Amino acid sequence: MHYKTILFSLLFYPSILFSQANYIPSQGNLEAREWFANAKFGLFIHWGPFSILGDGEWVMNNRNISVKNYTHLMDFFNPINFDAHAWVSLAKQSGMKYITLITRHHDGFSMWDTKYSDFNIMNTPYHKDIVKMIADECHKQGIKLFLYYSILDWRRDDYSWTTGRTGQGTGRTVQGAWDNYIQFMENQLTELLTHYGDIAGIWFDGYWDQTAPEGAVDRQPRIDWHLSEIYALIHRIQPNCLIGNNHHLDPIPGEDFQMFEKDLPGQNNSGLSFQKPSEKLPLETCETINNSWGYNITDTTYKSTTQLIQLLVHAASLGANLLLNIGPMPNGEIQPEFQDRLHAIGDWLHVNANSIYQTQAGYLKPQDWGCITQTKDKIYLHIFNSNTTKISLKDFPFQHINKVYFLANNESISYTLNKQQFEINNLSIKPGNPDVVIVVESSVK
């Protein structure tokens, strides 16, 4: 449906903005949730004019750069080495099933040909629609596309910056009309959902700007985000489109998946994940390869391939996807440290795919030796610790076992099963492998 048709419908048929408090997902949406829960692995891409400064995507806020001065970055953003085919191919070769692309971050820059802001990719020397190029390539290669969209803005006067926790040093002195900002977001989201084919999901961020800090007792927003209205608009245009919101709170009616920023579900190592994992919605963990989301020229604290593979497995063992981030360089190239690690994860998944995709959370939480993923008739034991010589599992869910073997080479393993107590003794694991997978296969299909 063309965006003009949608806007016409909104004007003359306001009933389509039904309350999301009573949201009933479409059958297609439920199927999309199931696909998402099975996908397990996605690529997050933080990229934009902020990359030029090489200090992460929060540089405008962190350095208190004024709107006037920050706008000059648009004149320098010319990623002549950007190759959409190469980016999507890298994701696919790495075993990723979807891409979540930044379309507009907190600095307010739009990475597509939008009619609602002059601060966009078409007014740079590059002058090409990045979102379209990525979307076309994703559709071509069979990779689902999610679009990240910031609901806070360090640039616009009509954003309620006076009540926000960030963006206080960008030189704004006038407070515009909040309703204009809501309309602006709805207009842009309509463009994104009508010009770029099927969009698998919208990934919102920034709600936390208008609440008390994480961990506070009362974290209700200081302003009305009109989320019911915005969610209804999205579900009206593309009913199958999944909505997630990185608000660091329990899911809000109308949302279709729950994410955890730099944390596994149920853990709160980052101080951003006080919310409990939903028992009804698919889950996602988003994490960085170094310590930065956007390109950071001084951040060389790269996680090892072993750490990243074990993070992916840990997420799957808790029933969650891993959305792993890259921050491409301003010229459009993905730095080799990221590429090397993604290729290595892809190589591991080529052998161990069945233990990750289309699995469910393990019936036991992660153990000292590793963790568990499972399907209806298989339990996958992921051994991280090469010193492990024995595995003993109580309350084992299979009453009858067909065989136990290493997934990599199909070599059989001796075991015992007695009154739901499963044991493997005299286990020998060669060191140097990030995760050795053992398959316990039930004889009951």
N, C-alpha and C positions, 0 to 999 in steps of 0.2 A: 504493500500500500504506500502511495506517495505521501510525503510529509504534509503537503498542502491538504490532502484529503483528511489526514488525521486532525490537523488544526481546524478544519471546517467542522469535523465531527465534534471536537471539543467545544466549539463555539455554540453549535446548535443542538448538541445532544450531551449536555453536561452530566447526564446520568451515567456515562461510561466511567466517570471518576468515582466508581463505587468504593465503599470503605474496604480497606484491606484487613480490617479487624475480623471480618468474616470471610477472608480469602479462601477460596476453594481452588486449588491448582487444577489446571486442565490435565487431561490424560497425557497429552504430549509433554507437559511440564513434569509430571511424575516419571515418565519414561526418561526425560532428560536428567532428572535427579539420579535415577538408577545408573544411567550411563556415566554420570559424573563420579558417583561413588565407586564405580568399577575402574575408572581411568587412572587413578592413583598418582599421576605424575604430570606436572605442567611447568611451563616456562613463564616466568614473570619478567617483563622488560620495563625498566625505568630509564627513560631516555627523553631528552629535550634540550632546550637552550641552556639549562643549568649544567649540562655536561661540559660545556665550554670552560667553565671555571674550575672543573676538576676537584670539586669539594662537596660532592653529594647533592641530592635533590632539594635539601633544605637550606641551601646556601643563601637564598634571598632573605630568609628569616634570620639565619644564624649571623649573617654579616650586616643585618639591618640595611640592605640595599633598597634605595628608594624606587618607587614605581618608574619614575622618569629614567633613572640610570639603568635599571634592569631591562627596560624596553630596548636599550641599545643592543642587547644580546641577539635580538631578532635579526639584526643586520649582519651578524657574524655566523649564524647557524646555516652551514652549507655542507651537509654530510655527503660529499660526492662519492664516498666509497660504500654507501649504504646499498645492500643487495637483499631485497626481500626474499628472493628465492634461497639464498644462502642461509639467512636467519631461520626460515621455516624448516629448511632441510636439516639444519643443525639440531633443531628441536626434535624433529622426527627421528633422526639417527640416534639421538640420545634416549629414545624410548618415551618421549613426552607425547601426550595425547591432546594437549591443548596449550594455547598461548594466552596469557593475560597481558594486554598491551596498554601502557599509559596513553590515554588520549588527551587528558588535561590534568596536570598536577596542581599543587597548591599555588604555584606561581601564576596560574591562570592562562598559560600558553596552550593553545589548541593545536593538536597535531594533524588536523584535517581541514578541509575546505569548508569552514563554517561561515555562515552569513551573519552570525550574531556577535562576533568579536573580530577586530582588526589585528589582534595579537595572535596570529596563527601562522601555520607553516607556509601558506600561500604568499605571505608577505615577507618571506625570507629570500635570500639569494637562491636557495634550493628550489622553491616554488613548485613542489610536488606534494600530493596528498599522501602522507605516510600511512594513514589508517587504511586508505583504499588499496595501497600497494600490499600491505600486510594481509588485509582481508582477502584480496584476490588470490594471493599465494596460499593462504590457509585453505580456502575453498578448493583450490586446485590440488593441493597435496593431501586433503582429507584430515586436516588438523582443525579442531574446534577453536573458535575465537571468542575470548572474553574481553570486555573493554573496561579498563579502570577509568573511573571518573571521580575527580575530587569535588566534594560538595562544599569545601571551604576555599576561600580565595584571598590571597595576599595582595591582590591588585585592585579589584573593583571597589568602588565607593558604596555600592548598594549591598555588599555583603556586610553582615553585622559584626564588623571587625572590632567595634568598641567593646563588645561583650566576649570576644574570642580570646583564647589563651595564647595565640601566636599571631605573627604578622603585625605587631604593634609598631615596628620601626620602619615601615615602608613609606612614610611621608603622607599618608592620607589625612585630610583634615575635615572632609565633608562626609556625613552619613546619609547615603541615599535610601530609597524606599526598598524595604525588604521584599515586598511583593514583586518588585521588578526583578530582583535576583532570582526568585523562585521561577518566574516566567522565563528568564534567561536560561536557567538550567533545563527546564522542560523543553524549550525550543531546541537546545543543543542535543539533548537526549533523543528527541524526535528525529533529528538529522542522522544521528548515529544508528538509529534503529530502522531507518527507512532507505538509506543510501548505500549500505554495505552488505546486503544479503542477510542470511541467517546469522544472528549473533547468539552465541551459546549462553552468555551471561553478562551482567553488569556488576562490576566490583567497585562499590562505593567506599570512599575514605574521607575522613575529616570531621565526622560527627562529634568526636571527642574534643574538638576545639571549643565547643560550646558547653562543656560539662566541667565539673570539678575534676581534679587529677585522678588518675587510676587509683583504686583502692579506697577512695572516699566513700562514706556511707551513702550519701545522696548524690547520684550522678545523673539526675534529670537534666535535660538540656535547658539552656537559658532562653532559647528561641524556639519557634515552631518551624521545624524543618519541612513540614508539609509532606512527610514521607508517604502517608497513606495515598495522597494525591499523585505523587511521583511514581510510587510502585504500581498504582492502578494504570497509569499511563503506559508504563513499560509492558505490563501484562496485557494491556489492550492491544498494543501494536504487535508484540511478539509474545503470545501466551506461553510458548515453550522456553522463553528466555529466563534463565535463573538469576535471581537477585541475591547478592550478598552484601553485607555492610560491615566494614571493619571498625565498628563502634566500641569494641572491647566490652560489650554487654551481652546479656542473653538475647536470643533472636527476637526480633520485632515482627508482629503479624505482617505477612506479605513477603517475607524473606524465604528463600528456597535452599540456602546453604549457610553454614556458619564457619567463619574463619578465625584462626588464631595467629597473631602476629609474633613471629620469632619464638614460638612456643609450640610444643606438642599439646594436644588436648588433655586437659586435666593437670597440666603442669603450669607453673608460673615463674619460670626462671627469668623472664624478661621484665616482670612487673607490669605486663600489659594484658594478662589473661586471667583475670579474676573470675570470669564467667565459667559456668559449668558446661561441659560438652552436651550438646543436644542429643536426645535419644530419638528424635524424629527426623532430623535433617542431616544431609551429608556434611562431612567435616573437611576442613582444609587447613594445613599449616603452611605459612609462607616464611621463607628464610633466605638469607643471603649467602653467597659463596665466600666473600670476605666479610667485613663488618659494615658495608655501605650498600645502599640501594642504588643510588645514582653513581655515575663514574666518579671515582676518587683517586687522584693520581698518587697520593701518598699512602693509601691503604693497601698494604701487601700481606695482610693477615688472612691468607687464603686457607679455607678449610681443606683438609686432605680429601682425596678420593674416597678413602676408607670412611672418614667421618660423614661424607655426604651420602654414600651408599647406606651406611648404618642409619642415618637420619631418615632416608626414604623408607627403609624397612621398619624402623620404629613407628613412623607415621602409619604405615599400612597395618601394623600390628595393633594399633589403636583405632583402626577403622577410618583413617584420615588420608587425604591426598597430601602430597608435597608439592607446593608451588615454589620452585627454586628460581631465584632472581639472578639476572645479569644486568649490569649497567654499562651499555656500550659506550665507546669513545665518541667524542663529538664529530669525528669524521665518518661515522657510520660503521666502523669496524668493531668486532667483538674481540676483546683482548685475548691473547693465546692462553693465559692462565685459566680463563673461563672455558674456552673451547676444549682444552686438554681434559679438564675434569668432566665436562659433559660427555665427551666421546668415551671416556673410561666408564662412566655410569652406563652408557648405552651398551658397551661391550659386556658388562656384567649382566645387564637385563637380557641381552640376547640369549644367555645361557639359563637365566633364572626367572624369566618372565612369568612363568606359571605360578610362581610363589608370591607374586605381587599383584598383577592385574586380576580383576574380578574375584579378589579374595575379600574376606571379612576379618574383623578384629579377632585376635586370638582369644580363646576361651580363658586363658590366663594372661595377666599383665606381663610386661617384660620381666625377664629373669636375669640373674647374674651372668649367665652364659650367653644370653641373647634374647630372642623373642619369637612369637608365634603368629603366623597368619594361617587362615584355613578356608576351605570350601566345604561343600556338603559331604564329600567323600575323601578329602585329603586334609591332613594337617602338616604344615610346613614348619620345621624347627630351624630357625636361623641362628647359627652358631657364630658368635662374634669372637669369643675367647678361645684361642687355639689350644689353651691348656686344659680345656674341658675334656674329661675322660669318662664322665658319667652324667646321664640325664635321668631324672626321676620325676614323673609327673603324676599327681594324684587327680582323682575325679576325671579320668580320661574319658572323653565323650564317645569313643568307639568301643563297642563290645566285641567286634570281630575285625581282625586286621588281615589284609591280604599280603602285604609286604612292606618292608621298610628299606629305603635305599637312598644313596646320595643322588641329588637331582642332577648334578653336573655330569656324572658318568654312569648312572644307573647301577652302581655297585651295591649289592645287598648288605644289610647290616643286621646283626643278631639283636634280638630284643626279647623282653618278657612282658606279658600282660596278665595281671592277676588281680581280680576284684577291682577293676578300674585303676589299678596302679600300673603305669607304663614305665618301663626302664630300659635304658641302653647302657651297657657296661663295656669297659675296655675300649672306649672310643678313641680313635687316633685322628687328630686333625692336623694337617700340615700348616705351619705358620705362613703368614704372608697374604692370606686371602681375607678380604674384608668381611666376608659372610659366606660360610659353608652351609648349604641348605640340605636338610634331611627331610625326606618325604615319608609320611606315615599314611599308607593308603588303606582305606576301609574295604572290606570285601562286600559290603552292602552298598550298592549304588543308589 
